[in-house]
């Protein structure tokens, strides 16, 4: 079973396979390369005896010019039966070819696989991968603890009755107070950015520039939506969600500092859940929460409590898997990253 590195004219075939597979992720479709436009992109597949794709891995490529190397990353990849050793070995051989082509020092993947999946963990170890994870789940590039609502054939009314009593009450408050949530076009990004900047300042995180969200919505097209929530004609809440391969993901959220007593974020989530249900999705992914579920002294607990009110399921994923090709270069890169982090922290401290 030989690996094949696709050419751009074959990306349509790749996307059809990814969208139809249970392991699908919007970050593994070819459009993601347009969102991450400052990275390179390659796609590896393997086929069965009839020529049909049975496994793929889309790889982002980040150049590190001063050290003369690059870093390979497959966000939520690969897409295949994660218990099929031969497919995984074939895809890994294709990534090895990419590593030689691009002079990579390391490859990282973070598949959507349970931390309890001992069979996959054993295969990854056999292939030479080193596993990395942290207790809180935010030590990795993508959150390791995801809160998800599996529809399991339930209709809208059944999902509504499944909400916690407090969440249903907050949802009714939003409706009673006249909150309106609706999809918005890219022309509304300025309003979303205003809310996003306020949220970043309030919660202490750096926000992405408007150009990133423009690329996100443009590249993913019908597979992504910007939503805005209005109170008396003024935007007070916003979110971006994806809808790909039978899965909807809540990716970005923002809200005003005012009017929070009208509970706009509850209606925002409910409208995005309704879109997922209407389009045949089987799961709505609220995405990351902390692995620390203690309410005592935990500033992240409120996020978990909010998502938990929709009565879904907390999934603990296995984390990241690294394969190092050039150990010395990898150490140099790690030290350069650590030094840059220290300098950035020092600059932030001085400004404060």
Beta strands, then each sheet from edge to edge (+ up, - down):
strand 1: 3-5
strand 2: 40-47
strand 3: 53-64
strand 4: 69-74
strand 5: 104-109
strand 6: 130-132
strand 7: 145-150
strand 8: 180-184
strand 9: 224-231
strand 10: 234-244
strand 11: 247-255
strand 12: 283-288
strand 13: 313-316
strand 14: 320-324
sheet 1: 1+ 2- 3+ 4- 5- 14+ 6-
sheet 2: 8+ 9- 10+ 11- 12- 7+ 13-
end
